[in-house]
Amino acid sequence: MHAERIFTLADLTAFAELSGDFNPLHTDPVAARRTQFGECVTHGVFVLMWALDCLQAQSSSKKQWSKISAKFLRPVLTGLKVTATAKEKSASEITVTVSEAGRVLLQCDVIWAESHPGKKESGARNEIPPREIPSQAQIETKATVGESLDLFWPDKLGKHLFPALATTQSLDSLAALLASTRVIGMKVPGEHSVFLSLDISFTPHPEITKPFTYRVMEYRKSSQRLGVAIAGAAGHGMLWALVRPSPIAQPDMANVKQLIPPNRFLGRRVIVIGGSRGLGEIAAKVLAAGGAEVALSYRLGGDDAKKVVLDITASGGKAACFQFDSASPDWEKNLTAHCAQFNHLCYFPTPPIVGGDGSTFNAELFGKFCDVYVAGFVNVAQWLARQNAGQFSVFNASTVYVESPPLRNLEYAAAKAASEACCRWLAGAYPKAHVYAARFPRLNTDQTASFLSAGEHDNLETMLAELSAWLSA
């Protein structure tokens, strides 16, 4: 079996409607950008069911599942081509793998039933699951039967998304798979969840007559790992998930102003590209607290940018925000409309920081980083040079990882090293310019937040030191 696919946001929305899993990680690009993944991630169960549908469609056998064990190893991002393959382990077991550019994203073992049980009346409701808000679950283990969940298999939409599965597998088993993503994404852990794995036997639990129940069986606070038991007439098994960190809140202006003299950066007019969150947000606040006038940009998340501006202006600072995308055809016109009188630039935008496989070089991933860190940076810097007759000042956010790239982040570190080369080129091409590259250590931001540990340095103090070094020259 060999199949390829590129998942789109429209695909994810359709699967969310089918399953009831409307976790913002999957369906809301603005909210998803505040996660460790930086953008929407395809539901793991969606990828699994797509691969199994391809397997069923390319097989002459109409066997039904007895058991499925799947591991969701890496996020499946939208816009990337993924490949599904299968390898037979025995007459009754097969391994299905989904990969992208050599990186294994999902691996699943399927055990077939010894005989075809035939069709039976389904306990799943032939309707779309109700639209709910994902919970902020207070996690605890309970020695009870657990919470019950209705099973849904909206036949028309199910057949559209998974035509081969709809005609070969029991509707209860399909509904149970859909319920598993709804449990993790909407119930426990709920909104701040990452689905790790599932292990489901599609045989009824001998002691539970309800269609589907779930309860937390294990919670390891040290690792934020959660085990959820599922059971019922549709089958039984275990689901494993991580409780992922919430979006990182950066210091507010009240705290920033305590560290900075109000005239430290007086008279500076600074464009902060990527200033609606993370390091760019801190830079905008530090500069404004020191007396600079700031124009901060956002690609997505206009509300976040407006909150930053409001925090700055409510404390007496000068700030405005505007939407900007260096990849859009009218980026130059947009900059001119909002920042024609500015002569300082802080450059903080970043695409999702996705790691490679640690053994090969992913040229496509490197190219995505370079689009932002190299091409985007040079284009904006040269626009600023044209506006100011070559007399301008640039701050480029780099990383200590250019010196010692992490095993799985070579592409990211290499693109950052290339952006430093661009800084040196700009300094040579524009003798009146001041170009500064700051090598930041690991700090607490949405994408760098770890499941287990905090950043290595204080965000505010580090940013203040770097900006002061830049503007002291």
Secondary structure as GFF3:
##gff-version 3
##sequence-region A 1 473
A	DSSP	beta_strand	2	6	.	.	.	ID=ss1
A	DSSP	alpha_helix	9	19	.	.	.	ID=ss2
A	DSSP	alpha_helix	24	27	.	.	.	ID=ss3
A	DSSP	alpha_helix	29	32	.	.	.	ID=ss4
A	DSSP	alpha_helix	44	57	.	.	.	ID=ss5
A	DSSP	beta_strand	65	72	.	.	.	ID=ss6
A	DSSP	beta_strand	81	90	.	.	.	ID=ss7
A	DSSP	beta_strand	93	100	.	.	.	ID=ss8
A	DSSP	beta_strand	103	112	.	.	.	ID=ss9
A	DSSP	beta_strand	147	148	.	.	.	ID=ss10
A	DSSP	alpha_helix	155	161	.	.	.	ID=ss11
A	DSSP	alpha_helix	163	168	.	.	.	ID=ss12
A	DSSP	alpha_helix	171	182	.	.	.	ID=ss13
A	DSSP	pi_helix	183	187	.	.	.	ID=ss14
A	DSSP	beta_strand	193	201	.	.	.	ID=ss15
A	DSSP	beta_strand	213	220	.	.	.	ID=ss16
A	DSSP	beta_strand	225	232	.	.	.	ID=ss17
A	DSSP	beta_strand	235	243	.	.	.	ID=ss18
A	DSSP	alpha_helix	253	257	.	.	.	ID=ss19
A	DSSP	beta_strand	269	273	.	.	.	ID=ss20
A	DSSP	alpha_helix	278	289	.	.	.	ID=ss21
A	DSSP	beta_strand	293	298	.	.	.	ID=ss22
A	DSSP	alpha_helix	302	314	.	.	.	ID=ss23
A	DSSP	beta_strand	318	323	.	.	.	ID=ss24
A	DSSP	alpha_helix	331	339	.	.	.	ID=ss25
A	DSSP	beta_strand	344	347	.	.	.	ID=ss26
A	DSSP	alpha_helix	363	370	.	.	.	ID=ss27
A	DSSP	pi_helix	371	376	.	.	.	ID=ss28
A	DSSP	alpha_helix	377	387	.	.	.	ID=ss29
A	DSSP	beta_strand	393	399	.	.	.	ID=ss30
A	DSSP	three_ten_helix	400	402	.	.	.	ID=ss31
A	DSSP	alpha_helix	410	429	.	.	.	ID=ss32
A	DSSP	beta_strand	434	440	.	.	.	ID=ss33
A	DSSP	alpha_helix	459	471	.	.	.	ID=ss34
###
